[in-house]
């Protein structure tokens, strides 16, 4: 009888572990008899299974990155992705658009989008075939963002545009426009602002605009002392941006108010990068600042790199990982700075002049482009050169990375697709 009870008990336990939700009175009695022995086994087995499942899910999340739908890859503008670069990348194809561009590419639903300097928006699929083509017929220097099949982009004439990527017969893809009084050079960002889904972008009319993403209506605006050239970064419901007046500003997106500001030595043409409550931003002279936010207030601020040449021109955006900050300097070096103490972990001398292109951290590798057209992959921990490619064309744009592929867009408008 005891043997039979053990047999039934083990059978029922097996079924329970595979989501059987029914329990008989006989089973409950058996569990009461045997519980001290088998409960430990169940907990240990379940714990191991759960740990393995969680590990697999986390690994999948790290490896599968389908979209790079915003400048720098995410709303924090950190330039970090969990997608891994191939060990030995191969050039899969190129798409020569024949139109100069300052735009960085974005990737949405396996299609790469960017705008030419004359306002022509291209969409090229994963096979290198053009699938989208829309001409705004006005100058554009900005990078787009894409959300829910809508592309948002600013123009030199001061308009922010929302363009549908879904084909609709006999209807213009242009959904709405919003007019500012100065050129828009930066990529927009997108977030929930004061309870509404909003697009946020700065203008050369010295204002930061918060626009309802559904209808193009103004929600709010925040004045600055001069041009806003860089994009805004956002994390934990706070927006951070720098201006050409030399001020860094912080906005609470929930309350809809500015909460703090900090003046630096000279103007800030580029975008900040955030990681949680930490902010990294460079001024035009090459000083790199680290700020820590506390409930919207700048709790601490310090220089982690001080410029040695006040005439230098720093326009790249830092890339931030959990331990390091990566900076491409106009002295042709890429620096890895320890976030903990500000020390230089390593530096690597690049082959060619640097410029606006900003580095990307792809899991354990660093992807860097020079203005001279050289694409380099470095070991993110050591700075060791792992791979290099010469595009033969000038590069201003920042790379875009998704699982299995990365994209490089040259100033001439040639899109390079690399993969395994």
VENPE-V599439 format. One record per pair of residues at least 12 apart in sequence whose C-alpha atoms are under 10 Angstrom apart, sorted by the first residue. I is the first residue (numbers start at 1). J is the second residue. Records with the same first field share a line. If there is no record, write none. Layout:
I: J + J
//
This chain:
5: 26 + 27 + 30 + 33 + 34
6: 30 + 31 + 34
8: 26 + 27 + 30
9: 26 + 27 + 28 + 29 + 30 + 31 + 34 + 38
10: 31 + 38
12: 24 + 27 + 30 + 31
13: 27 + 31 + 38 + 42
14: 42
17: 42 + 45 + 46
59: 82
60: 82 + 83
61: 82 + 83
62: 81 + 82 + 83 + 84 + 363 + 403
63: 81 + 82 + 83 + 84 + 85 + 363 + 402 + 403 + 404
64: 82 + 83 + 84 + 402 + 403 + 404
65: 81 + 82 + 83 + 84 + 401 + 402 + 403 + 404 + 405
66: 83 + 107 + 108 + 109 + 110 + 401 + 402 + 403 + 404 + 405
67: 106 + 107 + 108 + 109 + 110 + 111 + 112 + 146 + 400 + 401 + 402 + 403
68: 81 + 105 + 106 + 107 + 108 + 109 + 110 + 111 + 112 + 145 + 146 + 399 + 400 + 401 + 402 + 403 + 406
69: 105 + 106 + 107 + 108 + 109 + 111 + 112 + 113 + 144 + 145 + 146 + 147 + 151 + 400
70: 104 + 105 + 106 + 107 + 108 + 143 + 144 + 145 + 146 + 147 + 151 + 152 + 187 + 188 + 189 + 190 + 400
71: 103 + 104 + 105 + 106 + 107 + 142 + 143 + 144 + 145 + 146 + 186 + 187 + 188 + 189 + 231 + 397 + 398 + 399 + 400
72: 104 + 105 + 106 + 187 + 233 + 271 + 273 + 317 + 318 + 319 + 358 + 359 + 360 + 361 + 398 + 399 + 400 + 401
73: 106 + 107 + 145 + 360 + 398 + 399 + 400 + 401 + 402
74: 189 + 190 + 233 + 234
75: 188 + 189 + 190 + 191 + 231 + 232 + 233 + 234 + 235 + 239 + 273 + 274
76: 189 + 232 + 233 + 234 + 235 + 236 + 239 + 240 + 272 + 273 + 274 + 275 + 276 + 279 + 320
77: 189 + 231 + 232 + 233 + 234 + 235 + 271 + 272 + 273 + 274 + 275 + 317 + 318 + 319 + 320
78: 233 + 234 + 272 + 273 + 274 + 275 + 279 + 280 + 317 + 318 + 319 + 320 + 321 + 325 + 359 + 360 + 361
79: 273 + 274 + 317 + 318 + 319 + 320 + 321 + 326 + 358 + 359 + 360 + 361 + 362 + 366 + 367 + 398 + 399 + 400 + 401
80: 275 + 319 + 320 + 321 + 322 + 359 + 360 + 361 + 362 + 363 + 366 + 401
81: 321 + 360 + 361 + 362 + 363 + 364 + 400 + 401 + 402 + 403
82: 361 + 362 + 363 + 364 + 401 + 402 + 403
83: 361 + 362 + 363 + 364 + 365 + 401 + 402 + 403 + 404 + 405 + 406
84: 361 + 362 + 363 + 364 + 365 + 401 + 402 + 403 + 404 + 405 + 406
85: 361 + 362 + 363 + 364 + 365 + 366 + 367 + 377 + 401 + 402 + 403 + 404 + 405 + 406 + 418 + 419 + 420
86: 365 + 403 + 404 + 405 + 406 + 418 + 419 + 420
87: 365 + 377 + 386 + 387 + 419 + 420
88: 386 + 387 + 388 + 418 + 419 + 420
89: 377 + 387 + 388 + 389 + 404 + 405 + 406 + 417 + 418 + 419 + 420
90: 389 + 405 + 417 + 418 + 419 + 420
91: 389 + 405 + 406 + 407 + 416 + 417 + 418 + 419 + 420
92: 126 + 127 + 128 + 405 + 416 + 417 + 418 + 419 + 420
93: 126 + 127 + 128 + 129 + 415 + 416 + 417 + 418 + 419
94: 127 + 128 + 129 + 407 + 408 + 409 + 414 + 415 + 416 + 417 + 418
95: 124 + 127 + 128 + 129 + 130 + 409 + 413 + 414 + 415 + 416 + 417
96: 128 + 409 + 410 + 412 + 413 + 414 + 415 + 416
97: 116 + 120 + 122 + 124 + 130 + 412 + 413 + 414 + 415
98: 116 + 411 + 412 + 413 + 414
99: 115 + 116 + 117 + 118 + 119 + 120 + 411 + 412 + 413 + 414
100: 115 + 116 + 117 + 118 + 141 + 410 + 411 + 412 + 413 + 414
101: 114 + 115 + 116 + 117 + 118 + 119 + 120 + 140 + 141 + 142 + 143 + 395 + 396 + 397 + 409 + 410 + 411 + 412 + 413 + 414
102: 114 + 115 + 116 + 117 + 140 + 141 + 142 + 143 + 185 + 356 + 357 + 395 + 396 + 397 + 398 + 409 + 410 + 411 + 412 + 413
103: 115 + 116 + 117 + 140 + 141 + 142 + 143 + 144 + 185 + 186 + 187 + 396 + 397 + 398 + 409 + 410 + 411 + 413
104: 141 + 142 + 143 + 144 + 145 + 187 + 357 + 395 + 396 + 397 + 398 + 399 + 400 + 407 + 408 + 409 + 410 + 411
105: 122 + 123 + 143 + 144 + 145 + 397 + 398 + 399 + 400 + 401 + 407 + 408 + 409 + 410 + 415
106: 123 + 143 + 144 + 145 + 146 + 151 + 398 + 399 + 400 + 401 + 407
107: 123 + 124 + 125 + 126 + 145 + 146 + 400 + 401 + 402 + 406 + 407
108: 123 + 125 + 145 + 146 + 147 + 148 + 149 + 151 + 402
109: 125 + 126 + 146 + 149
110: 123 + 124 + 125 + 126 + 127 + 402
111: 123 + 124 + 125 + 126 + 127 + 128 + 129 + 130 + 131 + 132
112: 124 + 125 + 126 + 128 + 130 + 131 + 132 + 400 + 407 + 415 + 417
113: 125 + 130 + 131 + 132 + 133 + 143 + 144 + 145 + 146 + 151
114: 142 + 143 + 144 + 145 + 151 + 153 + 409 + 413 + 415
115: 133 + 134 + 135 + 136 + 139 + 140 + 141 + 142 + 143 + 144 + 153 + 413
116: 135 + 136 + 138 + 139 + 140 + 141 + 142 + 143 + 411 + 412 + 413
117: 137 + 138 + 139 + 140 + 141 + 142 + 155 + 156 + 411 + 413
118: 135 + 136 + 137 + 138 + 139 + 140 + 141 + 155 + 156
119: 134 + 135 + 136 + 137 + 138 + 139 + 140 + 141 + 142 + 153 + 154 + 155 + 156
120: 133 + 134 + 135 + 136 + 137 + 138 + 139 + 140
121: 133 + 134 + 135 + 136 + 137 + 140 + 144 + 151 + 153 + 163
122: 134 + 135 + 413
123: 165
124: 415
126: 405 + 417
127: 417
128: 415 + 416 + 417
132: 165 + 166 + 167
133: 165
134: 163 + 165 + 172 + 173 + 174
136: 155 + 161 + 174
138: 155 + 156 + 157 + 159
139: 154 + 155 + 156 + 157 + 158 + 183
140: 153 + 154 + 155 + 156 + 157 + 158 + 183 + 184 + 185 + 186
141: 153 + 154 + 155 + 156 + 183 + 184 + 185 + 186 + 187
142: 154 + 155 + 156 + 183 + 184 + 185 + 186 + 187 + 188 + 229 + 230 + 231
143: 155 + 185 + 186 + 187 + 188 + 231 + 397 + 398
144: 161 + 162 + 186 + 187 + 188 + 189
145: 162 + 187 + 188 + 189 + 190 + 199
146: 162 + 163 + 164 + 165 + 188 + 189 + 190
147: 164 + 165 + 190 + 213
148: 164 + 165 + 166
149: 163 + 164 + 165 + 166
150: 162 + 163 + 164 + 165 + 166 + 173 + 174 + 175 + 213 + 214
151: 163 + 164 + 165 + 173 + 174 + 175
152: 164 + 175 + 176 + 177 + 187 + 188 + 189 + 190 + 199 + 213
153: 177 + 184 + 185 + 186 + 187 + 188 + 189 + 199 + 201
154: 177 + 178 + 179 + 180 + 183 + 184 + 185 + 186 + 187 + 188 + 201 + 202 + 203
155: 179 + 180 + 182 + 183 + 184 + 185 + 186 + 203
156: 182 + 183 + 184 + 185 + 203 + 204
157: 179 + 180 + 181 + 182 + 183 + 184
158: 177 + 178 + 179 + 180 + 181 + 182 + 183 + 184 + 185 + 203 + 204 + 205
159: 176 + 177 + 178 + 179 + 180 + 181 + 182 + 183 + 184 + 203
160: 176 + 177 + 178 + 179 + 180 + 183 + 184 + 188 + 199 + 200 + 201 + 203 + 211 + 216
161: 174 + 175 + 176 + 177 + 178 + 179 + 216
162: 174 + 175 + 176 + 177 + 178 + 199 + 213 + 214 + 215 + 216
163: 175 + 176 + 177
164: 176
175: 214 + 215 + 216
176: 213 + 214 + 215 + 216 + 217
177: 215 + 216 + 217
178: 209 + 211 + 212 + 215 + 216 + 217 + 218
179: 203 + 216 + 218
180: 202 + 203 + 204 + 205 + 206 + 207 + 208 + 209
181: 203 + 204 + 205 + 206 + 207
182: 202 + 203 + 204 + 205 + 206 + 207 + 227 + 228
183: 202 + 203 + 204 + 205 + 227 + 228 + 229
184: 201 + 202 + 203 + 204 + 205 + 227 + 228 + 229 + 230 + 231
185: 201 + 202 + 203 + 204 + 227 + 228 + 229 + 230 + 231
186: 201 + 202 + 203 + 228 + 229 + 230 + 231 + 232 + 269 + 270 + 271
187: 200 + 201 + 202 + 229 + 230 + 231 + 232 + 271
188: 200 + 201 + 202 + 209 + 210 + 230 + 231 + 232 + 233
189: 201 + 202 + 210 + 231 + 232 + 233 + 234 + 239
190: 210 + 211 + 212 + 213 + 232 + 233 + 234
191: 210 + 213 + 234 + 235 + 237 + 238 + 239 + 253
192: 212 + 213 + 237 + 253 + 254
193: 210 + 211 + 212 + 219 + 220 + 237 + 238 + 239 + 252 + 253 + 254 + 255 + 256
194: 219 + 220 + 237 + 252 + 253 + 254 + 255 + 256 + 257
195: 253 + 254 + 255 + 256
196: 210 + 211 + 212 + 213 + 214 + 219 + 253 + 254
197: 210 + 211 + 212 + 213 + 214 + 219
198: 210 + 211 + 212 + 213 + 214 + 215 + 216 + 217 + 218 + 219 + 220
199: 211 + 212 + 213 + 214 + 216 + 218 + 219
200: 212 + 213 + 219 + 220 + 221 + 231 + 232 + 233 + 239
201: 221 + 228 + 229 + 230 + 231 + 232
202: 221 + 222 + 223 + 224 + 227 + 228 + 229 + 230 + 231 + 232 + 241 + 242 + 243
203: 223 + 224 + 226 + 227 + 228 + 229 + 230 + 231
204: 224 + 226 + 227 + 228 + 229 + 243 + 244
205: 223 + 224 + 225 + 226 + 227 + 228
206: 222 + 223 + 224 + 225 + 226 + 227 + 228 + 229 + 243 + 244 + 245
207: 221 + 222 + 223 + 224 + 225 + 226 + 227 + 228 + 243
208: 220 + 221 + 222 + 223 + 224 + 227 + 228 + 231 + 232 + 241 + 243
209: 221 + 222 + 223
210: 222 + 253 + 256
219: 256
220: 256 + 257
221: 256 + 257
222: 249 + 251 + 256 + 257 + 258
224: 242 + 243 + 244 + 245 + 246 + 247 + 248 + 249
225: 243 + 244 + 245 + 246 + 247
226: 243 + 244 + 245 + 246 + 247 + 267
227: 242 + 243 + 244 + 245 + 267 + 268 + 269
228: 241 + 242 + 243 + 244 + 245 + 268 + 269 + 270 + 271
229: 241 + 242 + 243 + 244 + 268 + 269 + 270 + 271
230: 242 + 243 + 244 + 268 + 269 + 270 + 271 + 272 + 315 + 317
231: 243 + 269 + 270 + 271 + 272 + 273
232: 249 + 250 + 270 + 271 + 272 + 273 + 274
233: 250 + 271 + 272 + 273 + 274 + 275 + 279
234: 250 + 251 + 252 + 253 + 272 + 273 + 274 + 275 + 276 + 277 + 279
235: 253 + 273 + 274 + 275 + 276 + 277 + 278 + 279
236: 252 + 253 + 254 + 275 + 276 + 277 + 295 + 296
237: 251 + 252 + 253 + 254 + 255 + 295 + 296
238: 250 + 251 + 252 + 253 + 254 + 255 + 256 + 257 + 258 + 259 + 276 + 277 + 293 + 295 + 296 + 297
239: 251 + 252 + 253 + 258 + 259 + 274 + 296
240: 252 + 258 + 260 + 261 + 271 + 272 + 273 + 274 + 279 + 281 + 296
241: 261 + 268 + 270 + 271 + 272 + 273 + 279 + 281
242: 261 + 262 + 263 + 264 + 267 + 268 + 269 + 270 + 271 + 272 + 281 + 282 + 283
243: 263 + 266 + 267 + 268 + 269 + 270 + 271 + 283
244: 266 + 267 + 268 + 269 + 270 + 283 + 284
245: 263 + 264 + 265 + 266 + 267 + 268 + 269
246: 262 + 263 + 264 + 265 + 266 + 267 + 268 + 269 + 283 + 284
247: 261 + 262 + 263 + 264 + 265 + 266 + 267 + 268 + 283
248: 260 + 261 + 262 + 263 + 264 + 267 + 268 + 272 + 281 + 283 + 291 + 298
249: 261 + 262 + 263 + 296 + 297 + 298
250: 262 + 293 + 296 + 297 + 298
251: 296 + 297
252: 295 + 296 + 297
253: 296
257: 296
258: 296 + 297
259: 295 + 296 + 297 + 298
260: 293 + 296 + 297 + 298 + 299
261: 296 + 297 + 298
262: 291 + 298 + 301
264: 282 + 283 + 287 + 289 + 303
265: 283 + 284 + 285 + 287
266: 282 + 283 + 284 + 285 + 286 + 287 + 310
267: 282 + 283 + 284 + 285
268: 281 + 282 + 283 + 284 + 285 + 286 + 314 + 315
269: 281 + 282 + 283 + 284 + 313 + 314 + 315 + 316 + 317
270: 282 + 283 + 284 + 314 + 315 + 316 + 317 + 318 + 356
271: 283 + 315 + 316 + 317 + 318
272: 289 + 290 + 316 + 317 + 318 + 319
273: 290 + 317 + 318 + 319 + 320 + 325
274: 290 + 291 + 292 + 318 + 319 + 320 + 321
275: 292 + 319 + 320 + 321 + 322
276: 292 + 293 + 322
277: 291 + 292 + 293 + 294 + 295 + 296 + 298
278: 290 + 291 + 292 + 293 + 294 + 298 + 300 + 301 + 320 + 339
279: 291 + 292 + 293 + 298 + 301 + 318 + 320
280: 292 + 301 + 302 + 303 + 304 + 317 + 318 + 319 + 320 + 325
281: 303 + 316 + 317 + 318
282: 303 + 305 + 306 + 307 + 314 + 315 + 316 + 317 + 318 + 327
283: 307 + 313 + 314 + 315 + 316
284: 307 + 310 + 311 + 312 + 313 + 314 + 315 + 316
285: 306 + 307 + 308 + 309 + 310 + 311 + 312 + 313 + 314 + 315 + 330
286: 305 + 306 + 307 + 308 + 309 + 310 + 311 + 312 + 313 + 314 + 315 + 316 + 327 + 328 + 329 + 330 + 331
287: 303 + 304 + 305 + 306 + 307 + 308 + 309 + 310 + 312 + 314
288: 302 + 303 + 304 + 305 + 306 + 307 + 314 + 318 + 327
289: 301 + 302 + 303 + 304 + 305 + 306
290: 302 + 303 + 304 + 305 + 339 + 342
291: 303
302: 342
303: 342
304: 325 + 337 + 338 + 339 + 341 + 342 + 343 + 344
305: 327 + 335 + 337 + 342 + 343 + 344
307: 329
308: 331
309: 330 + 331
312: 329 + 330 + 331
313: 329 + 330 + 331 + 355 + 356
314: 328 + 329 + 330 + 331 + 354 + 355 + 356
315: 328 + 329 + 330 + 354 + 355 + 356 + 357 + 358
316: 328 + 329 + 330 + 354 + 355 + 356 + 357 + 358 + 359 + 396 + 398
317: 356 + 357 + 358 + 359 + 360 + 398
318: 335 + 336 + 358 + 359 + 360
319: 336 + 358 + 359 + 360 + 361 + 366
320: 336 + 337 + 339 + 359 + 360 + 361
321: 338 + 339 + 360 + 361 + 362 + 363 + 364 + 380
322: 338 + 339 + 340
323: 336 + 337 + 338 + 339 + 340 + 381
324: 336 + 337 + 338 + 339 + 340 + 342 + 343 + 344 + 345 + 380 + 381
325: 337 + 338 + 339 + 342 + 344 + 345 + 361
326: 338 + 339 + 344 + 345 + 346 + 347 + 358 + 359 + 360 + 361 + 366 + 380
327: 347 + 358 + 359
328: 347 + 348 + 349 + 350 + 354 + 355 + 356 + 357 + 358 + 359 + 368 + 369 + 370
329: 349 + 350 + 353 + 354 + 355
330: 353 + 354 + 355 + 356
331: 349 + 350 + 353 + 354
332: 347 + 348 + 349 + 350 + 351 + 352 + 353 + 354 + 355 + 370
333: 346 + 347 + 348 + 349 + 350 + 351 + 352 + 353 + 354
334: 346 + 347 + 348 + 349 + 350 + 354 + 359 + 366 + 368 + 383
335: 347 + 348 + 349 + 383
336: 348 + 380 + 381 + 382 + 383
345: 381 + 382 + 383
346: 380 + 381 + 382 + 383 + 384
347: 382 + 383 + 384
348: 378 + 382 + 383 + 384 + 385
349: 383
350: 368 + 369 + 370 + 374 + 375 + 376 + 385
351: 369 + 370 + 371 + 372 + 373 + 374 + 375 + 376 + 388 + 390
352: 369 + 370 + 371 + 372 + 373 + 374 + 375
353: 369 + 370 + 371 + 372 + 373 + 374 + 394
354: 368 + 369 + 370 + 371 + 372 + 373 + 374 + 395 + 396
355: 369 + 370 + 371 + 372 + 394 + 395 + 396 + 397
356: 369 + 370 + 371 + 395 + 396 + 397 + 398
357: 369 + 370 + 371 + 395 + 396 + 397 + 398 + 399
358: 370 + 396 + 397 + 398 + 399
359: 376 + 377 + 398 + 399
360: 377 + 398 + 399 + 400 + 401
361: 377 + 378 + 379 + 380 + 401
362: 377 + 380 + 401 + 402 + 403 + 406
363: 379 + 380
364: 378 + 379 + 380 + 381
365: 377 + 378 + 379 + 380 + 381 + 382 + 383 + 384 + 385 + 386
366: 378 + 379 + 380 + 381 + 383 + 384 + 385 + 386
367: 379 + 380 + 387 + 388 + 398 + 399 + 400 + 401 + 406
368: 388 + 398 + 399
369: 388 + 389 + 390 + 391 + 394 + 395 + 396 + 397 + 398 + 399 + 408 + 410
370: 390 + 394 + 395 + 396 + 397 + 398
371: 393 + 394 + 395 + 396 + 397 + 410 + 411
372: 390 + 391 + 392 + 393 + 394 + 395 + 396
373: 389 + 390 + 391 + 392 + 393 + 394 + 395 + 396 + 408 + 409 + 410 + 411
374: 388 + 389 + 390 + 391 + 392 + 393 + 394 + 395
375: 387 + 388 + 389 + 390 + 391 + 395 + 399 + 408
376: 388 + 389 + 390
377: 389
391: 408 + 409 + 410 + 414 + 416
392: 410
393: 409 + 410 + 411 + 412 + 413 + 414
394: 409 + 410 + 411 + 412 + 413
395: 408 + 409 + 410 + 411 + 412 + 413 + 414
396: 408 + 409 + 410 + 411 + 412
397: 409 + 410 + 411
398: 410
399: 416
400: 417
401: 418
402: 419
403: 419
404: 418 + 419 + 420
405: 417 + 418 + 419 + 420
406: 418 + 419
407: 419
//
